[in-house]
Amino acid sequence: MQFRKFGNLNWIASALGFGCMRLPLLNPQENSSIDETEAASMLYYAIDQGINYLDTAYGYHGGNSERFLGRALKGGYREKVHLATKLPCWKVENSQDFNLLLNEQLGKLKTDHIDFYLLHGLNAESWHKMRDLDVIPWAQSAIADGRIQHLGFSFHDKTEVLMEIIDAYDGWTLCQVQYNYIDIENQAGTQGVKYAASKGLAVITMEPILGGRLVNPPEEIQALWNTSPRKRSPADWALQWLWNQPEVTVALSGMSTMSQVKENLASADQSGVNTFTNDDLALVGRVREQYLALSPIPCNKCNYCMPCPNGVNIPRVFETYNRGLIYNHQDEARQDYTRWIPELEQANNCIACKDCEELCPQNILISQWMPVVHEVLGEGKPYVKNLQS
C-alpha cells in the first residue's frame, strides 16, 4: 500500500479508501440486506493489507452500513483505521438535530468518537441552510468534547460553490468530491480539487470509476486503451490517473466483491504522484474525448444558455440524458433525473421560447430535445440518439 499525507494533518492515509456504500448484499433487490459475513471478510482483508481510511454515511444501505461497521470493527480493528461518516443534512430541521443525529451515529458505530465527520452532499442550498443553523459553532463544540476529531464535507455542486464553502471556515480538514478523468469540468472539477488542496484540505475523491461505468467500455474506447504499451485494465487507468495528481489524497472505492478489493489493492500498490508520461496523459485525454463524442446531444456545459427564463437546468438535463446512453446506464439516468433534478428544473418546463437556442454556440435544437428528454427520463420511453429516431 502507498500512503499520502492527509492535508495539513500529521497523519498519512492509504491511497485507497474503503467506501461502505456498495457492500455485498444477501438480496440484490434489498439494498439494506448486507451480507455481513462476506463484507467483513473483505473489510478485514483490506485493513490487513494497509487500508486505513473507511467511509460510510447515515443513509448508506438504509442505515445499516454504520451498524455493520459498528459490529465489524470490534476486536482491535477500530484502532487500525480512521473512520469517516456524514451528517445527513436533509434530516436536519433545527439545530437540536445536530446532537441527536451525531449521538445516534456514535451508537450505531459503537465508538466514542468519529475521526472525520462530514456534512453530507453539500450544495449551495444545503450549505446555506447548515450555515444559518450554526453548524460550524456546533461542530466546534463536538470537537471540543471529543465526539468529533475533524470536520469536513462531501460535495455536489459547481466549483464556485465549493470555493465559497472552503472560504467560509478555516477549520475544514477534508472535502470529498466526485472526480475522475471524465469529470474534470463537472462539479468540483480539476479546478476545485486544486483549490481545496491549495487551502490545506485533504481531498477525498469519490466515483473514481463513475460507479463502475468506466470498467467495461465500448469497443471504440477499449481500442484506444489497447494502443498503450502499458497494459492496464480500464479501472486501473482510472485510478492511476487520480493517484498521478499530488492534490488527490485518497481515492475512495465502493467495493462489492473480494475480487474488486484485491484488484484495487494491487492497483494502489503501484500508485504514485507524477508517474504518468505525457503519452499516458494524452491517451486519457483521447479516451475522454471519445466518451464525450458518444453523447447524442453535443452540449459542453458552457452555460451560455443559462439562465433559462422558465427555470430549466438545460446543461444538467442534457448531461443526465447523455450519460445514460454513453455508459449504457439508462435506468440509472432516469433515477438521477427524477431524484436529483428538482421538478421545476426538469425538461418538461420548457415552453419552446428558443431564447437559449440563439445563445448556444453548438447550435443545439434545445426546444426540440427537451420534450424528448423528458419522455425518456421522466416517463420511461426508449432512448433516442437523434431527433430523427
C-alpha positions as CSV (number, residue, x, y, z in Angstrom):
1,M,0.0,0.0,0.0
2,Q,1.1,3.5,-0.8
3,F,0.3,6.3,1.6
4,R,-0.2,10.0,1.3
5,K,-0.1,13.0,3.7
6,F,-3.6,13.9,4.8
7,G,-3.8,17.6,4.1
8,N,-2.4,19.6,7.0
9,L,-2.7,16.7,9.5
10,N,0.3,14.9,10.8
11,W,-1.1,11.6,9.5
12,I,-0.7,9.6,6.4
13,A,-3.7,7.9,4.7
14,S,-3.8,4.9,2.5
15,A,-4.0,5.9,-1.2
16,L,-7.1,3.7,-1.5
17,G,-10.0,4.2,0.8
18,F,-12.8,1.7,1.5
19,G,-16.2,3.1,0.7
20,C,-19.1,1.3,2.5
21,M,-21.9,2.3,0.2
22,R,-21.8,-0.7,-2.1
23,L,-21.2,-3.6,0.2
24,P,-22.3,-7.2,-0.9
25,L,-25.9,-8.0,-0.4
26,L,-27.9,-11.1,0.6
27,N,-30.7,-9.9,-1.6
28,P,-29.8,-7.8,-4.7
29,Q,-33.3,-6.3,-4.5
30,E,-32.9,-5.1,-0.9
31,N,-30.1,-2.6,-0.6
32,S,-30.3,-2.8,3.2
33,S,-29.6,-6.6,3.3
34,I,-25.8,-6.5,3.7
35,D,-24.1,-9.9,3.5
36,E,-22.1,-9.2,6.7
37,T,-20.0,-12.3,6.6
38,E,-18.7,-11.5,3.1
39,A,-18.5,-7.8,3.8
40,A,-16.5,-8.4,7.0
41,S,-14.0,-10.7,5.1
42,M,-13.5,-8.0,2.5
43,L,-13.1,-5.3,5.2
44,Y,-10.6,-7.3,7.3
45,Y,-8.5,-8.2,4.2
46,A,-8.4,-4.6,3.1
47,I,-7.3,-3.3,6.5
48,D,-4.7,-6.1,6.9
49,Q,-3.3,-5.0,3.5
50,G,-2.9,-1.4,4.7
51,I,-6.2,0.4,4.1
52,N,-6.7,2.8,7.0
53,Y,-9.5,5.1,5.7
54,L,-13.1,3.9,5.9
55,D,-16.0,5.9,4.6
56,T,-19.7,5.5,5.5
57,A,-22.8,7.7,6.0
58,Y,-26.0,7.8,7.9
59,G,-28.1,6.6,4.9
60,Y,-25.9,4.0,3.3
61,H,-27.6,0.6,2.9
62,G,-30.7,2.0,4.5
63,G,-28.8,2.9,7.7
64,N,-27.2,-0.5,8.1
65,S,-23.7,0.4,6.8
66,E,-22.9,2.2,10.1
67,R,-24.4,-0.6,12.1
68,F,-22.4,-3.2,10.2
69,L,-19.2,-1.2,10.8
70,G,-20.0,-0.9,14.5
71,R,-20.1,-4.7,14.7
72,A,-17.3,-5.4,12.3
73,L,-14.7,-3.1,13.8
74,K,-14.6,-4.8,17.2
75,G,-11.6,-6.8,18.3
76,G,-9.0,-4.2,17.6
77,Y,-9.9,-3.2,14.0
78,R,-11.4,0.2,15.1
79,E,-7.9,1.2,16.3
80,K,-6.3,0.4,13.0
81,V,-8.4,2.8,10.9
82,H,-9.7,6.4,10.7
83,L,-13.4,6.4,10.3
84,A,-15.4,8.9,8.3
85,T,-19.2,9.2,8.4
86,K,-21.6,12.0,7.5
87,L,-24.3,14.2,8.9
88,P,-27.5,13.7,6.9
89,C,-28.2,17.4,6.2
90,W,-31.5,16.6,4.7
91,K,-32.8,15.3,8.1
92,V,-31.8,18.4,10.0
93,E,-34.8,20.7,10.8
94,N,-33.3,22.7,13.6
95,S,-30.0,23.0,15.5
96,Q,-31.1,20.5,18.1
97,D,-31.0,17.8,15.4
98,F,-27.2,18.0,15.2
99,N,-26.6,16.4,18.6
100,L,-29.4,13.9,18.1
101,L,-28.1,12.6,14.8
102,L,-24.4,12.5,15.9
103,N,-25.2,10.6,19.1
104,E,-27.3,8.2,17.1
105,Q,-24.4,7.6,14.7
106,L,-22.0,7.1,17.6
107,G,-24.3,4.4,19.0
108,K,-24.6,2.6,15.7
109,L,-20.9,2.7,15.1
110,K,-20.2,1.6,18.7
111,T,-17.5,4.2,19.1
112,D,-16.9,7.2,21.4
113,H,-15.6,9.3,18.5
114,I,-15.7,9.8,14.8
115,D,-12.4,10.7,13.2
116,F,-13.8,12.6,10.3
117,Y,-17.3,14.0,10.4
118,L,-18.6,15.3,7.1
119,L,-21.6,17.4,6.2
120,H,-23.2,15.2,3.6
121,G,-23.7,16.2,0.0
122,L,-23.4,19.9,0.3
123,N,-24.7,22.2,-2.5
124,A,-25.5,25.9,-2.4
125,E,-28.9,25.4,-0.8
126,S,-28.0,22.8,1.8
127,W,-24.8,24.7,2.8
128,H,-26.6,27.9,3.4
129,K,-29.2,26.0,5.5
130,M,-26.5,24.4,7.6
131,R,-24.5,27.6,7.9
132,D,-27.6,29.5,9.0
133,L,-28.3,26.9,11.7
134,D,-24.8,27.5,13.1
135,V,-23.4,24.1,12.2
136,I,-19.9,25.3,12.5
137,P,-20.1,26.5,16.1
138,W,-21.9,23.3,16.9
139,A,-19.2,21.2,15.3
140,Q,-16.5,23.1,17.2
141,S,-18.3,22.2,20.4
142,A,-18.4,18.5,19.3
143,I,-14.7,18.6,18.6
144,A,-14.1,20.2,22.0
145,D,-15.9,17.4,23.8
146,G,-14.2,14.7,21.7
147,R,-17.1,13.2,19.8
148,I,-15.6,14.5,16.5
149,Q,-12.0,14.7,15.8
150,H,-12.1,16.6,12.5
151,L,-14.7,18.3,10.3
152,G,-15.2,18.1,6.6
153,F,-17.9,17.9,3.9
154,S,-18.9,16.0,0.8
155,F,-20.0,18.0,-2.2
156,H,-22.2,18.0,-5.3
157,D,-22.4,21.4,-7.0
158,K,-20.4,23.8,-9.0
159,T,-16.7,24.8,-8.4
160,E,-17.7,28.3,-7.3
161,V,-19.9,26.8,-4.5
162,L,-17.0,24.6,-3.4
163,M,-14.8,27.6,-3.1
164,E,-17.4,29.5,-1.2
165,I,-17.7,26.7,1.4
166,I,-14.0,26.3,1.8
167,D,-13.5,30.0,2.3
168,A,-16.3,30.2,4.9
169,Y,-14.4,28.3,7.5
170,D,-10.7,27.9,8.3
171,G,-11.2,24.7,10.2
172,W,-12.1,22.3,7.4
173,T,-9.8,19.3,7.4
174,L,-11.1,17.5,4.3
175,C,-13.5,17.6,1.4
176,Q,-15.0,14.7,-0.6
177,V,-15.7,15.3,-4.2
178,Q,-16.8,13.4,-7.3
179,Y,-13.7,13.4,-9.5
180,N,-12.5,11.1,-12.3
181,Y,-11.0,11.6,-15.8
182,I,-14.4,12.3,-17.3
183,D,-15.5,14.8,-14.6
184,I,-12.6,17.3,-15.0
185,E,-15.1,20.1,-15.5
186,N,-18.1,18.7,-13.8
187,Q,-19.0,19.5,-10.2
188,A,-15.7,20.4,-8.3
189,G,-13.6,19.5,-11.3
190,T,-9.9,19.8,-11.5
191,Q,-10.0,23.5,-10.6
192,G,-11.9,22.7,-7.4
193,V,-9.6,19.8,-6.4
194,K,-6.6,22.1,-6.9
195,Y,-8.2,24.9,-4.9
196,A,-9.1,22.6,-2.0
197,A,-5.6,21.2,-1.8
198,S,-4.0,24.7,-2.0
199,K,-6.0,25.6,1.1
200,G,-4.6,22.6,3.0
201,L,-7.6,20.3,2.8
202,A,-7.2,16.6,2.2
203,V,-9.1,15.7,-1.0
204,I,-11.0,12.5,-1.0
205,T,-12.3,11.5,-4.4
206,M,-15.4,9.5,-4.9
207,E,-16.7,7.8,-8.0
208,P,-13.2,7.2,-9.4
209,I,-14.7,4.9,-12.0
210,L,-18.1,6.5,-12.2
211,G,-19.9,3.8,-10.2
212,G,-18.4,1.1,-12.4
213,R,-19.4,2.8,-15.7
214,L,-15.7,3.1,-16.8
215,V,-15.0,-0.6,-16.1
216,N,-16.4,-2.2,-19.3
217,P,-16.0,0.4,-22.0
218,P,-17.5,0.3,-25.5
219,E,-15.3,-1.3,-28.2
220,E,-14.1,2.1,-29.6
221,I,-12.9,3.1,-26.1
222,Q,-11.2,-0.2,-25.4
223,A,-9.4,0.1,-28.7
224,L,-7.9,3.3,-27.6
225,W,-6.7,1.8,-24.3
226,N,-5.1,-1.1,-26.3
227,T,-2.9,1.3,-28.1
228,S,-0.8,1.9,-25.0
229,P,2.3,-0.2,-24.3
230,R,1.2,-0.1,-20.7
231,K,-1.3,-2.9,-20.3
232,R,-3.8,-1.8,-17.7
233,S,-7.4,-2.5,-17.1
234,P,-9.8,0.4,-17.7
235,A,-10.4,0.6,-13.9
236,D,-6.6,0.7,-13.2
237,W,-6.2,3.5,-15.8
238,A,-8.9,5.5,-14.0
239,L,-7.4,5.0,-10.5
240,Q,-3.8,5.7,-11.6
241,W,-5.0,8.9,-13.3
242,L,-6.2,10.1,-9.9
243,W,-3.2,9.0,-8.0
244,N,-0.9,10.7,-10.5
245,Q,-2.1,14.0,-9.1
246,P,-0.5,15.3,-6.0
247,E,-3.7,17.1,-4.9
248,V,-5.6,13.8,-4.5
249,T,-5.2,12.3,-1.1
250,V,-7.5,9.2,-1.1
251,A,-9.3,7.6,-4.0
252,L,-12.4,6.1,-2.4
253,S,-13.8,3.0,-3.9
254,G,-17.1,1.3,-3.0
255,M,-16.3,-2.4,-3.4
256,S,-18.8,-5.2,-3.6
257,T,-16.7,-8.3,-4.1
258,M,-13.4,-9.6,-2.8
259,S,-12.0,-9.7,-6.3
260,Q,-12.7,-5.9,-6.6
261,V,-10.9,-5.4,-3.2
262,K,-7.8,-7.4,-4.4
263,E,-7.7,-5.7,-7.8
264,N,-7.9,-2.2,-6.3
265,L,-5.3,-3.1,-3.7
266,A,-3.0,-4.3,-6.4
267,S,-3.6,-1.0,-8.3
268,A,-2.9,1.1,-5.1
269,D,0.4,-0.7,-4.6
270,Q,1.6,0.6,-7.9
271,S,0.3,4.2,-7.4
272,G,2.4,7.3,-7.2
273,V,2.5,11.0,-8.0
274,N,3.6,12.1,-11.4
275,T,4.0,8.6,-12.7
276,F,2.1,9.3,-15.9
277,T,4.1,10.1,-19.1
278,N,2.9,12.8,-21.5
279,D,1.8,9.9,-23.7
280,D,-0.3,8.5,-20.9
281,L,-2.0,11.8,-20.2
282,A,-2.6,12.3,-23.9
283,L,-4.2,8.9,-24.1
284,V,-6.6,9.6,-21.2
285,G,-7.5,12.8,-23.0
286,R,-8.3,10.9,-26.2
287,V,-10.4,8.4,-24.2
288,R,-12.3,11.3,-22.6
289,E,-13.0,12.9,-25.9
290,Q,-14.2,9.6,-27.4
291,Y,-16.6,9.1,-24.5
292,L,-17.9,12.6,-25.0
293,A,-18.2,12.1,-28.7
294,L,-20.7,9.3,-27.9
295,S,-23.1,11.9,-26.5
296,P,-26.2,12.3,-28.6
297,I,-26.6,15.9,-27.6
298,P,-23.4,17.9,-28.2
299,C,-23.7,20.1,-25.0
300,N,-20.3,21.1,-23.5
301,K,-21.9,22.9,-20.5
302,C,-20.7,26.3,-21.5
303,N,-23.8,27.7,-19.8
304,Y,-24.4,30.4,-22.4
305,C,-28.0,29.2,-22.5
306,M,-28.5,29.9,-18.8
307,P,-30.4,31.1,-17.0
308,C,-33.5,29.7,-18.7
309,P,-36.4,32.1,-18.3
310,N,-38.6,29.2,-17.3
311,G,-36.2,27.6,-14.9
312,V,-35.0,24.6,-16.8
313,N,-31.4,23.5,-15.9
314,I,-30.5,22.9,-19.5
315,P,-26.9,21.7,-19.1
316,R,-27.7,19.3,-16.2
317,V,-30.7,17.8,-18.1
318,F,-28.6,17.2,-21.2
319,E,-25.7,15.8,-19.2
320,T,-28.0,13.3,-17.4
321,Y,-29.5,12.2,-20.7
322,N,-26.1,11.8,-22.4
323,R,-24.6,9.8,-19.5
324,G,-27.4,7.3,-19.7
325,L,-26.6,6.5,-23.3
326,I,-22.8,6.8,-23.2
327,Y,-22.4,4.3,-20.4
328,N,-25.4,2.2,-21.1
329,H,-26.9,3.0,-17.7
330,Q,-30.3,4.2,-18.9
331,D,-32.3,3.2,-15.8
332,E,-29.7,5.0,-13.6
333,A,-30.1,8.2,-15.7
334,R,-33.8,8.0,-15.2
335,Q,-33.4,7.7,-11.4
336,D,-30.9,10.6,-11.3
337,Y,-33.3,12.8,-13.3
338,T,-36.3,12.2,-11.0
339,R,-34.3,12.1,-7.8
340,W,-31.7,14.8,-8.2
341,I,-33.1,17.4,-10.6
342,P,-35.8,19.4,-9.0
343,E,-39.2,19.2,-10.8
344,L,-39.1,23.0,-11.6
345,E,-35.7,22.4,-13.4
346,Q,-36.8,19.4,-15.5
347,A,-37.2,19.4,-19.2
348,N,-41.0,19.5,-19.3
349,N,-40.9,23.1,-18.1
350,C,-39.5,24.2,-21.4
351,I,-42.0,26.4,-23.3
352,A,-40.0,26.4,-26.5
353,C,-39.3,30.2,-26.4
354,K,-36.0,29.4,-28.1
355,D,-34.1,32.2,-26.3
356,C,-31.5,29.6,-25.4
357,E,-31.0,28.5,-29.0
358,E,-30.0,32.0,-30.0
359,L,-27.2,31.8,-27.5
360,C,-26.0,28.2,-27.9
361,P,-22.6,28.0,-29.7
362,Q,-23.2,24.4,-30.6
363,N,-26.5,25.2,-32.4
364,I,-28.4,22.6,-30.4
365,L,-32.1,22.4,-31.1
366,I,-32.8,22.7,-27.4
367,S,-36.5,23.3,-27.7
368,Q,-36.9,20.1,-29.8
369,W,-34.7,18.0,-27.5
370,M,-36.5,19.0,-24.3
371,P,-39.8,17.1,-24.8
372,V,-37.7,14.0,-26.0
373,V,-35.5,14.2,-22.9
374,H,-38.5,14.3,-20.5
375,E,-40.3,11.5,-22.3
376,V,-37.2,9.3,-22.0
377,L,-36.0,10.3,-18.5
378,G,-39.3,11.3,-16.9
379,E,-41.7,8.9,-18.5
380,G,-39.5,5.9,-19.3
381,K,-39.8,5.9,-23.0
382,P,-37.0,4.4,-25.1
383,Y,-33.8,6.3,-25.7
384,V,-33.2,8.1,-29.0
385,K,-29.9,9.1,-30.4
386,N,-31.0,11.9,-32.6
387,L,-34.2,13.9,-33.3
388,Q,-35.0,11.8,-36.3
389,S,-35.0,8.5,-34.4
